[in-house]
Amino acid sequence: MSLSFRKKALLVALSVIFSIVFVVGCGRRAERDDELLIVVATIYPLYDLAREVGGDYIQATCLLPPGASPHIYHPTPQDIMVLEQAELVLCVGEGVDGWLTPMLSADEDAQMITMMELVELLPAVDYSWSFEEEGGEHDQDHQHGTCDPHVWMDPLNMKVMARYVAVELSKLDGEHIEDYRRTADDYIARLEGLDEEYERATAGFSRKSFVAFHSSLTYLAERYGWEQAAVIEVAPGVNPDPRYLAELIDFIKESDVACVLAEPQFNPQLAKTVSSESGVPLVTVDPIGDPNHPDRDTYIENMQANLEALKEVFGEKRD
Ligand SMILES: [Zn+2]
């Protein structure tokens, strides 16, 4: 209750400031084009999806700034103002961008697409097992009742999401139904190409097991028959305890794990330590992408860059 009141008070204050800036800076507020649908996405892959399907008929904004992890993001007052303008909001769902929910007021009239509601979900694996069980065997228990949220990491899930976004955009903007259908068809064809690249590469892999930084590759591994054998951070953003790390390093030494993954949104030091202590290579895989990085500034290019990085360690063994 107090949160809601504080939010309202904040909104009023911000509206006043915004109006003053608008009046004072008259004519400089060119960002908003009334002809365009205002689409807000929580994370960069969804922003890119909106851009691809919405083409020239939408104005898309991404809430999560470059380099940030959605798991440990704290929304800003600016995010609330951006959301107030939105006509369509794209989010992943609980576990990635649950921070969006408290920002949506009860009378929010924007349409909302929650990607986790569109695709088949995989259970969240509890990686916090004890490595000391007999023979190194471990049960990858499923966390009770929770699902892994990283659905966008499977290119075929992105196809489903692209089609759905096109349908929702068409409902909001009936004039461009054919355009949205065409752009979605085109994007889906390119996602199928990405899927084929992954299938082709996987067919040549001699190893497919890895230790992720966190469980961001659950859907990717499931799609292509790879094994996300363990994770460094069971809860993203929370440092594992030293005993867990020691057990993880022993596990890697005794297993067929091909690499340890670092992610650009998290400090790589921990992954570097695990990699050097266990003697397996470190590979950086980016689950989000980055508008400031020319090789990672679209979902497809980012996923291609990830595949190229993994080919180095999954590929045929060289003598
Ligand atoms: Zn994640």
Residues whose N, C-alpha, C, O or C-beta is under 5 A from the ligand:
A	BS01	ZN	S216
